[in-house]
Structure formats: C-alpha cells, structure tokens
Amino acid sequence: MTESPALVAFLGGVVSLGFLVVGVMFLAFWRRTREGLFLAFAAAFALLAANQALVVLLDAPDEMLSAIYLLRLAAFLLIIWAVLRKNLARGE
C-alpha cells in the first residue's frame, strides 16, 4: 500500500496542531502557577510541533537521517532536564 502525499501532509499537520494545543495548555498552567516545569514542557511541545511541521514542509524522506531530528532530541532533553531540576530541588 502506498502512502498518499496529501494524507501524510494532513496527518502531519494534525500532529503539529496537537503538539501546539498541548503546549498552550502547559503555558496556561505555567501562567497560573509560575512553575518552571510547565514552562519547560510548553517549550518542549513547541519544539515537537516545529519538528513535525518541518518534516512535512521540507518533505524529509527519512527524518531519522535529517538534522530536523535534532529538534525532537532537544525537546526530550529539555523535558529530562526540567524533571531532574524539579526533583533535585525538592531534595534540598
């Protein structure tokens, strides 16, 4: 079964929009609580949305081989850093 380019682009847009919606929700939590963890999650989901949008817009044949993948890596490293920072601060 072959993939339809229009369907791939549509689903990529849906995933990007989903990441943005989750990021905005975390931004709203951050505005309410001023908890840095929520701000880091909002930024990470913005990076994930940019990653997905660029994969579709640049028509990357294999995102694992392109530099676009570094955005996803940065997002996950940001989440790991924020969680570690939050847990280590609690132990002090």
C-alpha positions in Angstrom: 0.0 0.0 0.0 1.4 3.4 -1.0 1.1 6.5 1.1 -0.8 9.4 -0.3 1.3 12.6 0.0 -1.8 14.6 0.8 -2.8 12.3 3.6 0.8 12.3 5.0 0.8 16.1 4.9 -2.7 16.3 6.5 -1.8 13.9 9.3 1.5 15.7 9.9 -0.5 19.0 10.3 -2.9 17.3 12.7 0.0 16.1 14.8 1.7 19.5 14.8 -1.6 21.1 15.9 -1.9 18.6 18.6 1.5 19.4 19.9 0.8 23.1 19.8 -2.5 22.7 21.7 -0.8 20.7 24.5 2.0 23.3 24.6 -0.6 26.1 25.0 -2.2 24.1 27.8 1.1 23.8 29.6 1.7 27.6 29.1 -1.7 28.3 30.7 -0.7 26.1 33.7 2.6 28.0 33.9 0.8 31.4 33.9 -1.4 30.2 36.7 1.3 28.6 38.9 4.6 30.1 37.8 6.1 26.6 38.0 9.1 26.3 35.7 8.3 22.7 34.9 5.2 23.7 33.0 7.2 26.3 31.0 9.8 23.7 30.1 7.0 21.4 28.9 5.4 24.2 26.9 8.7 24.9 25.2 9.3 21.2 24.5 6.0 20.7 22.9 6.6 23.8 20.7 9.8 22.2 19.6 8.0 19.0 18.8 5.4 20.9 16.8 8.1 22.6 14.9 9.8 19.3 14.3 6.7 17.7 12.8 5.8 20.8 10.7 9.3 20.9 9.2 9.2 17.2 8.4 6.1 17.8 6.3 7.0 21.2 4.9 10.5 20.1 3.8 9.3 16.7 2.7 12.1 14.9 4.6 12.2 11.4 3.2 13.6 9.9 6.4 13.5 12.2 9.4 15.9 10.0 11.3 18.6 10.9 8.8 18.0 14.6 8.7 19.0 17.5 11.0 15.3 18.1 11.8 15.5 15.2 14.2 17.7 17.4 16.5 14.6 19.4 17.3 13.0 16.3 18.8 16.1 15.5 20.6 16.3 19.0 22.1 12.6 18.7 23.2 13.2 15.4 25.1 16.4 16.7 26.6 14.5 19.8 27.8 11.9 17.6 29.4 14.5 15.4 31.1 16.4 18.5 32.4 13.1 20.1 33.7 12.1 16.9 35.6 15.5 16.4 37.1 15.7 20.0 38.1 12.3 19.8 39.8 13.1 16.5 41.6 16.6 17.6 42.7 15.3 20.9 44.0 12.7 19.1 46.1 15.5 17.1 47.8 17.3 20.2 49.1 
